[in-house]
Amino acid sequence: MRVSVCQIELRLPENQSLKGKRQVIKSIITRLQNKFNISVAEVDNQDLWQLATLGVACVSNHRRHAAETLTNVVKFIVRNYPDVELLSSKIETFP
């Protein structure tokens, strides 16, 4: 069993409130869960209305599959949310 985790830091430059941020982040999380069958949560910067940090986890039998899934998650966010700026992403896979 392989577990891959990804920390994704996002900037929402056009956002003006925590309510607006919650709407965008909830949309991202729901779409990611439905498309990739992964676990996603906002793990940091909950009180900052222009920054968000998502934690994403994927379990697989194969190391490559788990890492590719998370790479595709990052690409999906960039491609489908042009108003959201990707600041960084870091993927780690455990035995």
C-alpha positions in Angstrom: 0.0 0.0 0.0 1.3 3.5 -0.9 0.1 6.7 0.5 0.8 10.0 -1.3 0.0 13.4 0.2 0.1 16.8 -1.4 0.1 20.2 0.2 -1.2 22.9 -2.2 -0.9 26.6 -1.5 -3.3 28.8 -3.4 -3.8 32.5 -3.7 -7.2 34.0 -4.4 -6.4 37.5 -5.6 -9.9 38.6 -6.6 -11.5 37.3 -3.4 -12.8 40.0 -1.0 -14.1 38.0 2.1 -14.0 34.8 4.0 -17.4 33.9 2.7 -16.2 34.2 -0.9 -13.1 32.2 -0.1 -15.3 29.4 1.4 -17.4 29.2 -1.7 -14.3 28.9 -4.0 -12.6 26.4 -1.7 -15.7 24.3 -1.2 -16.2 24.1 -5.0 -12.6 23.0 -5.5 -12.8 20.4 -2.8 -16.1 18.9 -4.0 -14.9 18.7 -7.7 -11.6 17.1 -6.7 -13.3 14.5 -4.5 -15.8 13.6 -7.2 -13.3 13.4 -10.0 -10.3 11.8 -8.3 -11.8 9.9 -5.4 -9.3 11.4 -2.9 -9.4 13.0 0.5 -9.1 16.8 0.6 -9.3 19.4 3.4 -8.3 23.0 4.0 -5.4 22.6 6.4 -4.0 26.1 6.9 -4.8 29.8 6.4 -8.4 29.4 7.3 -8.6 32.9 8.6 -6.9 34.6 5.6 -9.3 35.5 2.9 -6.9 35.5 0.0 -4.8 32.4 0.9 -5.7 28.8 1.2 -3.7 25.6 1.9 -5.2 22.3 0.8 -4.1 18.9 2.0 -4.8 16.1 -0.4 -4.3 12.3 0.2 -4.4 9.3 -2.1 -4.0 5.6 -1.3 -3.0 3.2 -4.0 -1.3 -0.2 -4.6 1.3 1.5 -6.8 3.7 4.4 -6.0 3.5 5.8 -9.5 -0.3 5.8 -9.6 -0.6 7.7 -6.3 1.9 10.3 -7.4 0.4 10.7 -10.8 -3.1 11.2 -9.3 -1.9 14.0 -7.1 0.0 15.6 -10.0 -3.2 15.5 -12.0 -5.0 17.1 -9.1 -2.7 20.1 -9.2 -3.1 20.3 -13.0 -6.8 20.2 -12.7 -6.9 23.1 -10.2 -4.6 25.2 -12.5 -6.7 24.4 -15.6 -10.2 24.7 -14.2 -9.7 27.7 -11.8 -8.0 30.5 -13.7 -8.9 33.0 -10.9 -6.9 30.9 -8.4 -3.1 31.3 -8.4 -1.0 28.2 -7.5 1.7 29.4 -5.1 3.3 25.9 -4.5 2.6 22.2 -4.4 4.6 19.5 -2.7 4.0 15.8 -3.1 5.3 13.1 -0.8 4.8 9.4 -1.1 5.2 7.0 1.8 6.2 3.3 1.5 
